[in-house]
Amino acid sequence: MPATLGVLGQAQGTQVTYAPLYRLFFTFLWQRGLDWSEASEDDVEDWEDWRRRGATNPAPVDGGTWAKEQAALKLLYGIAAKRGLVPSNPVTLASPT
């Protein structure tokens, strides 16, 4: 039986994996006084810096984990941009090698 696809067009297991990441990113934005739909390229770059190298981050992530997180955010904001919920996708960073 095929996996059920949800709102993001992804299998339920993938969405369950993405949900905590979205929560972390949205909290990061909220602490800056921003709604999720107000995220800019600079916000995403600052998020990447904090996730990978932030001195106050108790659990920095490696390039592979960041690439997965980046893909999740790019998917979400890509869908939101297509639906007119955000002006453009703020996730424009090159994927880590």
Order of alpha helices (4+ residues) and beta strands (2+ residues): alpha-alpha-alpha
